[in-house]
Amino acid sequence: MLGKSLLENILEIQKKAWEGAYDPSLAQNLVAEVVDSLKHINLAGFPQPNQFGPVPGHIPAVPVNISQTEEDIGNITRVNIRENTHEIFLSMFLPGIISKEDLSLKLQSDALIISGWYREDPPSQGEKLPFKRTVRLPAETGIQGASASYRNQYLTVRLPKKTPGNARDIDVTFF
């Protein structure tokens, strides 16, 4: 999100350009300010955690570490994660999957493991190449009620969050 002063500077440059009093140094300063603003955005395109605080009424997008780990192999791509109070939604561009047998999803405690085989362009030819991506989930999920679909090279997954068990009181002993 760009600051108000940055937007005011953009409008000022636009106004001066219309008036014919455009100064190139204004644009250079604006570019420097935009670059400085972009330093606060991570590789997934989301503001850094706690950068701007929560937005009321907004389903937050959770940044995902997109760096490749020792476990992850193959065609690694960004995973978009969104959550609300009841569910977690994941979407991922995953080209080169030919059949259902080429794709596997496994849910482990706090992670979803997406693995299988893909083919490079053109997908109907060439050898199958392995891929594996482990995605850490922002909350505990359950397999019951989970669903996944693959359409137009996009994998989408819906995972229901586990509901917390009944809270129990802990007896405190005073001495």
N, C-alpha and C positions, 0 to 999 in steps of 0.2 A: 504494500500500500504506500502510495507516495504521499508525502506530507503536504499540508495546505500551502506552505510557502513555496514549494516546488511548483504546484499548480498555478499559484499566483505569478511566478516567474515566467512560466510558459505563456500565460495570457498576456503578460507585459511584452514579451518578445513578439507575440502575434500582433498586438496593437501597434507597436513601433514599426513593424514590417508594413502594416497597412498605411501608416502615416508617412512612410518613406524615410524614417529616421532609424533604420535598422543598424545595429552595431554588432559585428561578428563576435566580439568578445562576450556579449550576453549569451549567445548560443554555446560558446565554449564553456562558460561557467555553468550553464544549465546541464550540459553533458557531464561535466565533472560531478554535479550534484546527483544526477541520475545514477552514475556509476557508483557513487558512495552509497546511495540507497540500496542498490542491488547487492552490496556486500552482505546485507542482512538476510539474503535469500539463499537457501541451500540448493543442492543440485537437483532435488526433486521438484523445485519450483515453489516451495512453500516457505512462509516466513519461519525463521528459526523458532524453536519452542520458546514460549513466554516472551517473544519479541513484541507482540502487540496485545497480548492478553486475550481472554476468551471473547467471542462475539455472541451476545445474547440471541437466542433463537436460531442459531446457525449450527448445522451439523458439521462438526470440525473435520477437516482433512488431516489425517495423521501423517507426518512425514515418515518416509521409509528409508532406511539406510540402503542406498543402491550400490554400495561397493560390493565387489565380488568377494566371497569368503572361500575358504578352502573347500567347504562342502559344495558350493555352487559351481556348476560347470555349464559350458555351452552358451547358448544364445540368451544372455541375461538381459532383461529389460526392466524398466521401471514398473512398479506395482502401485496402483492408486488404492488407498484405503480410506474408507469413510465409515463412520459409525454413528449410531444413534443410541438411545437408551436400551434398545432391545436386540439390535443386530449389528453385525460388521459386514461391510460390502467391500469386495476386492475386484478390481478390473486390471487386466494386463493384456497388452498387445503381444500376441504369440503367433507369428506367422509360420507357415510350413508344416502345420499339423494336418495329416491326411485323414486319419481315422480315430475313432474313440479309443482304440487299443494303443495309440501312440501317446496317450495322455493319462497321467496318474496324479490323483490328489490324495494326500494323507494328512490327517489332523492329529497332531501330537500336542500334548498339554498346552503350550503357549505359542505354537507355531503351525503353519500350514506348509507342507512340502509339496511343491509342484514339480513334477519330473516327467520325463518321457523322451520321445524322439521327434526331431523335426527335419525337414529337408530345406536346403537353400534353394534360391530361385533357379529355374522354375520348380515349384514344389512337387510336381508330378514326376520329376526325374532326379537322378542323383542319389547318393547314399544317405542313409539316415544318420543323423548326428545326435548324440545324447545331450540333454540339458537337465539341470536340476536347480531349483530356486527354493530356498528356505525363507519364509516370510514370518517374522515375529509379529504376533497379534497383540493389540493394545489391551485386550481383556480375555478372560477365559470364555471359551465357546463350547458348545455341544454339537454332536454330530446329528442328533435327532432334529429334523426340520431343516437341515442344511441342503442347499441346492447349488448346482453349477451348470453353466451352459457355455458352449463354444460356438460363436457365430461371427462370420466376416473377420476372422483372424483375431477376435477378442475373446478372452476367457473372462467370465464374470462368475463370482462366487458369493453366495449369501450364507452367512453363519450366524445362527442365533446365539446370543450371549447366555451364559449360564446365569440363572437367577440365584442370588445369594440365599443360602440356607437360613433357617430361622435363627435369629440372634439369641444367644443365651447369656444370662447373667453369670458373672464370675464372682464367687464369694470372696470377699476381702477379709482377711484375718487381721485384727488389730491386737497389738501386744501392749 
